[in-house]
Amino acid sequence: MDRKVPVFATLGCRLNAYETEAMKDLAARAGVDDAVIVNTCAVTAEAVRKARQEIRRLKRDNPNARMIVTGCAAQTEPETFAAMEEVDIVLGNTEKMQPESWRRMVPDLIGETERVQVDDIMSVTETAGHLIDGFGTRSRAYVQVQNGCDHRCTFCIIPFGRGNSRSVPAGVVVDQIKRLVDRGYNEVVLTGVDLTSWGADLPMAPKLGDLVLRILRLVPDLPRLRISSIDSIEVDESLMQAIATEPRLMPHLHLSLQAGDDMILKRMKRRHLRDDAIRFCEEARRLRPDMTYGADIIAGFPTETETMFDNSLRLVEECGLTWLHVFPYSPRPGTPAARMPQVNGVAIKERAARLRAAGQVAAQAHHAAQVGRDHAVLMESPRMGRTAQFAEVHFGTDQPEGAIVTARIRGAGATGLLA
């Protein structure tokens, strides 16, 4: 009888996407079949609700498969998923990366396996370099260089899902990227939970910029290196040097800003103030004039007034943000912000809509400014790719997937650029 290949579903961040690829390899090596594995997200209460919804849907579609739930929501709320009749195994974030966990998932042993396998994430002190050789047919590869977070923002549950900050050694990262380049990947994205804290737990405490410069020096055949979400207040001098001098480092930074009002930032327990964010954006763009910024911004954080919100809204223009990720605030049980005076739900939705509208205006302005210019475009599918600044480019004819092609931008549409 043919084996049924496991079904994987990934919710949430790029780090989860990376870890799902590692789990696919672990499951295949262990001989796991006829199983559904859901890698959950816990960033908001809505994310947990969506995880439960996805589990029920997948169980309906795969009624005879074993249901294994893992990820951040499984780590922070194992009892929630253990109580679901659809779920067979709840696997913590540490356990999901251990080969022995998957060896216990084969049919002969599954009945003897403990149903909830979730240990204390705060006791974990290392992040193993899970060596994978690519992301299937994707045009870019994500490389995990850091996990966990030592900070305790008042709205965030993620440190309790990921544990304290820990770094993958630079040598392991470089070796992995070399393998990916040998496999034909033209772009690698460095990812982590708190990426700018990379290196603090390693000998000599190197900085993220040191890692970036080392990768670009030791992997000369890598065409494009990108870094995912960063905390601008922690950016080091070496990273600024790389921004200024390394054309293979993509001119696109996603910033964890969260708000543009100083009082709200303090109540969030962030480490930067409004002027810090503006100064960073001005300096990085001075060093790299073609730089674009994405940003995470929360609408309706507890105690936020209209005036405070207006400071966040004006940050879009004052920082020159192009790509916005807007999060309507929702309380996470167990976080300090959940105990603060809450903003009316209608006001939260209205503020989120205004932020998204401002983001659309900013993106459209960026798109319009590219018309008539030539761009190097990394093809994600035969007719869609992205510029170095991460703008979508749509083609009228097929292009080689995964290749970098030079294209003249002929127009700007509702969903991106037209080549």
C-alpha positions as CSV (number, residue, x, y, z in Angstrom):
1,M,0.0,0.0,0.0
2,D,1.3,3.5,-0.9
3,R,2.4,5.7,1.9
4,K,0.4,8.9,2.4
5,V,2.6,11.9,2.4
6,P,2.2,14.1,5.5
7,V,0.2,17.3,5.1
8,F,1.9,20.4,6.6
9,A,0.1,23.8,7.3
10,T,2.0,26.8,8.3
11,L,0.5,29.8,10.1
12,G,2.3,33.0,11.0
13,C,5.8,34.3,10.4
14,R,8.7,33.4,8.1
15,L,10.5,31.6,10.9
16,N,7.5,29.2,11.1
17,A,7.8,28.7,7.3
18,Y,11.5,27.9,7.8
19,E,10.8,25.5,10.6
20,T,8.1,23.7,8.6
21,E,10.7,22.9,6.0
22,A,12.9,21.5,8.6
23,M,10.1,19.4,10.1
24,K,9.3,18.0,6.6
25,D,12.8,16.7,6.5
26,L,12.6,15.3,10.1
27,A,9.2,13.6,9.4
28,A,10.5,12.1,6.1
29,R,13.6,10.7,7.8
30,A,11.5,9.2,10.6
31,G,9.1,7.6,8.1
32,V,6.0,9.5,9.3
33,D,3.0,9.2,7.0
34,D,-0.8,9.7,7.0
35,A,-0.5,12.7,9.3
36,V,-1.4,16.4,9.3
37,I,1.0,18.8,11.0
38,V,-0.2,22.3,11.8
39,N,2.5,24.8,12.8
40,T,0.6,27.5,14.7
41,C,1.1,31.2,15.5
42,A,0.3,32.9,18.8
43,V,1.0,36.5,18.0
44,T,-2.6,37.6,18.6
45,A,-5.8,36.0,20.0
46,E,-7.1,36.0,16.4
47,A,-4.1,33.9,15.3
48,V,-5.0,31.3,17.9
49,R,-8.6,31.3,16.8
50,K,-7.5,30.8,13.1
51,A,-5.3,27.9,14.2
52,R,-8.3,26.1,15.8
53,Q,-10.3,26.8,12.7
54,E,-7.6,25.5,10.4
55,I,-7.2,22.3,12.5
56,R,-10.9,21.6,12.2
57,R,-10.9,22.2,8.4
58,L,-7.9,20.0,7.9
59,K,-9.4,17.2,10.0
60,R,-12.5,17.3,7.8
61,D,-10.4,17.0,4.7
62,N,-8.2,14.3,6.2
63,P,-10.5,12.4,8.6
64,N,-8.2,9.3,9.0
65,A,-4.9,11.2,9.4
66,R,-3.3,11.8,12.8
67,M,-3.4,15.5,13.8
68,I,-0.2,16.9,15.2
69,V,-0.3,20.5,16.4
70,T,2.9,22.4,17.1
71,G,4.3,26.0,17.0
72,C,3.9,29.0,19.2
73,A,0.3,28.6,20.1
74,A,0.8,25.0,21.0
75,Q,3.7,26.1,23.2
76,T,1.8,28.8,25.0
77,E,-1.6,27.1,25.2
78,P,-1.1,23.4,25.0
79,E,-4.3,22.7,27.0
80,T,-6.3,24.6,24.4
81,F,-5.3,22.2,21.6
82,A,-5.2,19.1,23.8
83,A,-8.9,19.7,24.5
84,M,-9.8,19.6,20.8
85,E,-11.1,16.2,19.8
86,E,-9.4,16.5,16.4
87,V,-5.9,16.7,17.9
88,D,-3.8,13.6,18.6
89,I,-0.5,15.1,19.6
90,V,0.5,18.6,20.9
91,L,4.2,19.3,20.2
92,G,6.2,22.2,21.7
93,N,8.5,24.5,19.8
94,T,11.6,22.7,21.1
95,E,10.3,19.2,20.6
96,K,9.2,19.9,17.0
97,M,12.9,20.3,16.1
98,Q,14.1,17.0,17.7
99,P,14.4,13.9,15.5
100,E,13.3,11.6,18.4
101,S,10.0,13.4,18.5
102,W,9.3,12.4,14.9
103,R,10.5,8.9,15.4
104,R,7.8,8.5,18.0
105,M,5.1,9.5,15.4
106,V,5.2,6.4,13.3
107,P,2.0,4.3,13.4
108,D,3.5,1.5,15.6
109,L,4.5,4.0,18.4
110,I,1.9,6.7,18.1
111,G,-0.4,5.0,20.6
112,E,2.4,4.9,23.2
113,T,3.4,8.5,22.7
114,E,2.6,11.1,25.3
115,R,-0.2,13.2,24.0
116,V,1.2,16.6,25.2
117,Q,4.9,17.1,24.7
118,V,5.6,20.6,25.7
119,D,8.6,21.4,28.0
120,D,9.7,24.7,29.6
121,I,10.9,26.8,26.6
122,M,12.8,29.2,29.0
123,S,15.2,26.4,29.8
124,V,16.4,26.2,26.2
125,T,19.8,27.8,25.7
126,E,20.8,26.9,22.1
127,T,19.3,27.1,18.6
128,A,20.5,24.3,16.5
129,G,21.3,25.1,12.9
130,H,18.6,23.0,11.2
131,L,20.4,22.4,7.9
132,I,17.9,22.3,5.0
133,D,18.8,22.6,1.4
134,G,16.0,24.7,0.1
135,F,12.3,25.6,0.2
136,G,10.9,23.5,-2.6
137,T,10.0,25.6,-5.6
138,R,10.3,28.9,-3.9
139,S,12.6,31.5,-5.4
140,R,14.1,32.6,-2.2
141,A,15.3,30.7,0.9
142,Y,14.9,31.7,4.5
143,V,17.7,31.0,6.9
144,Q,17.1,31.0,10.7
145,V,20.0,32.7,12.5
146,Q,18.3,33.6,15.8
147,N,15.4,32.4,17.9
148,G,13.6,33.7,21.1
149,C,13.6,37.1,22.6
150,D,15.0,38.6,25.9
151,H,12.6,41.6,25.8
152,R,9.2,41.8,27.3
153,C,7.0,44.1,25.3
154,T,3.7,44.5,27.2
155,F,1.5,43.3,24.3
156,C,3.6,40.3,23.3
157,I,3.3,36.6,24.2
158,I,6.0,35.4,21.8
159,P,8.9,35.2,24.3
160,F,6.8,32.6,26.1
161,G,6.4,30.6,22.9
162,R,10.0,31.0,21.7
163,G,12.0,31.3,24.9
164,N,15.0,33.6,25.5
165,S,17.3,34.8,22.7
166,R,19.8,32.4,21.2
167,S,21.9,32.6,18.1
168,V,23.1,30.2,15.4
169,P,26.9,30.5,15.1
170,A,28.1,32.4,12.1
171,G,30.0,29.5,10.6
172,V,26.9,27.3,10.6
173,V,24.9,30.1,8.9
174,V,27.6,30.7,6.2
175,D,27.8,26.9,5.4
176,Q,24.1,26.7,5.0
177,I,23.9,29.7,2.7
178,K,26.7,28.2,0.6
179,R,24.6,25.0,0.2
180,L,21.6,27.0,-0.8
181,V,23.6,29.0,-3.4
182,D,24.9,25.7,-4.8
183,R,21.3,24.6,-5.2
184,G,20.6,27.6,-7.3
185,Y,18.9,30.1,-4.9
186,N,19.5,33.7,-5.9
187,E,18.2,35.3,-2.7
188,V,18.5,34.4,1.0
189,V,16.6,36.0,3.8
190,L,18.0,36.1,7.3
191,T,15.2,35.6,9.8
192,G,14.7,35.3,13.5
193,V,12.4,36.4,16.3
194,D,14.6,39.4,17.4
195,L,17.1,39.5,14.6
196,T,19.1,42.4,15.8
197,S,19.9,40.6,19.0
198,W,21.9,38.0,17.0
199,G,25.3,37.3,18.5
200,A,24.8,38.6,22.0
201,D,25.1,35.0,23.4
202,L,28.0,34.0,21.2
203,P,31.8,34.3,22.0
204,M,33.0,37.9,21.6
205,A,29.3,39.0,21.2
206,P,29.4,39.8,17.4
207,K,26.6,42.0,15.9
208,L,24.2,41.3,13.1
209,G,26.2,43.6,10.9
210,D,29.2,41.5,11.4
211,L,27.3,38.4,10.3
212,V,26.0,40.2,7.2
213,L,29.4,41.4,6.2
214,R,30.8,37.9,6.8
215,I,28.2,36.2,4.6
216,L,28.8,38.6,1.7
217,R,32.5,38.2,2.0
218,L,32.5,34.4,2.2
219,V,29.7,33.6,-0.2
220,P,30.6,35.8,-3.2
221,D,28.3,33.9,-5.5
222,L,25.2,34.9,-3.5
223,P,23.4,37.5,-5.7
224,R,21.0,38.9,-3.1
225,L,20.9,38.9,0.7
226,R,17.9,40.3,2.6
227,I,17.2,40.7,6.3
228,S,13.8,40.4,7.7
229,S,12.2,42.4,10.6
230,I,14.6,44.3,12.7
231,D,14.5,46.6,15.7
232,S,16.0,49.8,14.4
233,I,17.3,51.0,17.9
234,E,19.6,47.9,18.0
235,V,21.1,48.4,14.5
236,D,24.9,48.4,14.8
237,E,27.6,50.3,13.0
238,S,28.6,47.3,10.9
239,L,25.1,46.9,9.6
240,M,25.0,50.6,8.7
241,Q,28.3,50.1,6.9
242,A,26.8,47.1,4.9
243,I,23.8,49.3,4.0
244,A,26.1,51.9,2.7
245,T,28.6,49.8,0.8
246,E,27.1,46.4,-0.1
247,P,24.9,46.4,-3.2
248,R,24.1,42.7,-2.7
249,L,22.3,43.6,0.6
250,M,18.8,44.5,-0.5
251,P,17.6,48.1,0.0
252,H,14.5,47.0,2.0
253,L,14.2,46.9,5.7
254,H,11.1,45.9,7.7
255,L,11.0,47.8,11.0
256,S,9.4,46.7,14.2
257,L,8.1,50.2,15.0
258,Q,4.6,49.3,16.6
259,A,3.6,52.9,17.3
260,G,4.6,56.5,16.7
261,D,3.6,58.1,20.0
262,D,6.2,58.3,22.8
263,M,3.7,57.6,25.6
264,I,2.3,54.5,23.8
265,L,5.8,53.3,23.1
266,K,6.7,53.5,26.8
267,R,3.5,51.7,27.7
268,M,4.4,49.0,25.2
269,K,7.9,48.8,26.8
270,R,9.6,49.5,23.5
271,R,13.2,50.6,23.6
272,H,12.9,53.5,21.1
273,L,11.1,56.7,20.9
274,R,9.4,58.4,17.9
275,D,12.4,60.6,17.0
276,D,14.7,57.5,17.1
277,A,12.7,55.9,14.4
278,I,12.7,59.0,12.2
279,R,16.4,59.5,12.6
280,F,17.2,55.9,11.7
281,C,15.1,56.1,8.6
282,E,16.7,59.3,7.5
283,E,20.2,58.0,8.1
284,A,19.7,54.7,6.3
285,R,18.2,56.4,3.3
286,R,21.1,58.9,3.3
287,L,23.5,56.0,3.1
288,R,21.3,54.1,0.5
289,P,19.0,56.5,-1.4
290,D,16.9,53.7,-2.9
291,M,16.1,52.2,0.5
292,T,12.4,51.3,1.2
293,Y,10.9,50.5,4.6
294,G,8.2,48.2,5.7
295,A,6.9,48.5,9.3
296,D,4.7,46.8,11.8
297,I,2.2,49.2,13.5
298,I,-0.4,48.4,16.1
299,A,-3.7,50.3,15.9
300,G,-5.7,50.9,19.1
301,F,-3.2,49.9,21.8
302,P,-4.7,50.3,25.3
303,T,-5.0,53.9,26.4
304,E,-4.3,55.2,22.8
305,T,-6.2,58.5,22.2
306,E,-6.9,60.1,18.8
307,T,-4.0,62.4,19.3
308,M,-1.7,59.5,20.1
309,F,-3.0,57.6,17.1
310,D,-2.4,60.6,14.9
311,N,1.3,60.4,15.8
312,S,1.4,56.9,14.5
313,L,-0.4,57.9,11.3
314,R,2.0,60.7,10.7
315,L,5.0,58.4,11.1
316,V,4.1,56.8,7.7
317,E,5.1,60.0,6.0
318,E,7.8,61.2,8.4
319,C,9.7,57.9,8.2
320,G,8.9,57.4,4.5
321,L,7.3,54.0,5.1
322,T,6.2,52.1,2.0
323,W,4.9,48.7,3.1
324,L,2.7,48.6,6.2
325,H,1.7,45.6,8.3
326,V,-1.2,46.9,10.4
327,F,-2.3,45.0,13.4
328,P,-5.6,45.9,15.1
329,Y,-4.8,45.5,18.8
330,S,-6.3,42.4,20.5
331,P,-5.5,41.5,24.1
332,R,-3.4,38.4,24.7
333,P,-4.3,36.8,28.1
334,G,-1.2,36.8,30.4
335,T,0.3,40.0,29.0
336,P,0.5,43.3,30.9
337,A,-1.3,45.2,28.1
338,A,-4.4,43.0,28.5
339,R,-4.8,44.5,32.0
340,M,-4.6,48.1,30.7
341,P,-7.7,50.2,29.9
342,Q,-8.8,49.0,26.5
343,V,-9.8,51.1,23.4
344,N,-13.3,50.6,22.0
345,G,-13.3,47.9,19.3
346,V,-15.0,50.1,16.8
347,A,-12.3,52.7,17.2
348,I,-9.6,50.1,16.8
349,K,-11.0,48.9,13.5
350,E,-11.5,52.5,12.2
351,R,-7.9,53.4,13.1
352,A,-6.5,50.2,11.5
353,A,-8.4,51.1,8.3
354,R,-6.9,54.6,8.3
355,L,-3.4,53.2,8.7
356,R,-4.0,50.7,5.9
357,A,-5.3,53.5,3.7
358,A,-2.1,55.5,4.4
359,G,-0.1,52.4,3.5
360,Q,-1.9,52.0,0.2
361,V,-1.2,55.7,-0.7
362,A,2.5,55.2,0.2
363,A,2.8,52.0,-1.8
364,Q,1.1,53.6,-4.8
365,A,3.4,56.6,-4.7
366,H,6.4,54.2,-4.7
367,H,5.0,52.2,-7.6
368,A,4.3,55.4,-9.6
369,A,7.9,56.6,-9.1
370,Q,9.3,53.3,-10.7
371,V,7.6,53.8,-14.1
372,G,10.3,54.1,-16.8
373,R,13.0,52.6,-14.6
374,D,14.9,49.4,-15.0
375,H,14.8,46.9,-12.2
376,A,16.5,43.6,-11.4
377,V,13.5,41.3,-10.6
378,L,13.7,38.0,-8.8
379,M,11.0,35.8,-10.3
380,E,8.7,34.1,-7.8
381,S,6.4,32.6,-10.5
382,P,6.5,32.6,-14.3
383,R,4.8,36.0,-14.4
384,M,5.5,37.7,-11.0
385,G,8.7,38.7,-9.3
386,R,10.0,41.3,-6.9
387,T,12.4,44.2,-7.1
388,A,15.2,44.7,-4.7
389,Q,12.9,47.0,-2.7
390,F,10.3,44.1,-2.6
391,A,7.7,45.6,-5.0
392,E,5.7,43.1,-7.0
393,V,6.3,43.2,-10.8
394,H,3.9,41.5,-13.1
395,F,4.9,40.3,-16.6
396,G,2.9,39.7,-19.7
397,T,5.0,36.7,-20.8
398,D,6.6,33.8,-18.9
399,Q,10.0,34.3,-17.3
400,P,12.2,31.6,-15.7
401,E,11.1,31.0,-12.2
402,G,13.9,31.7,-9.6
403,A,15.9,33.8,-12.0
404,I,16.9,37.4,-11.7
405,V,15.7,39.3,-14.9
406,T,16.2,42.9,-15.8
407,A,12.9,44.6,-16.7
408,R,11.8,48.1,-17.7
409,I,8.8,49.1,-15.7
410,R,6.0,50.2,-18.1
411,G,3.2,51.0,-15.7
412,A,1.8,50.7,-12.1
413,G,-1.3,48.7,-11.4
414,A,-3.4,48.1,-8.4
415,T,-1.3,45.2,-7.2
416,G,2.2,46.3,-8.2
417,L,4.3,47.2,-11.2
418,L,3.9,46.2,-14.8
419,A,6.8,45.1,-16.9
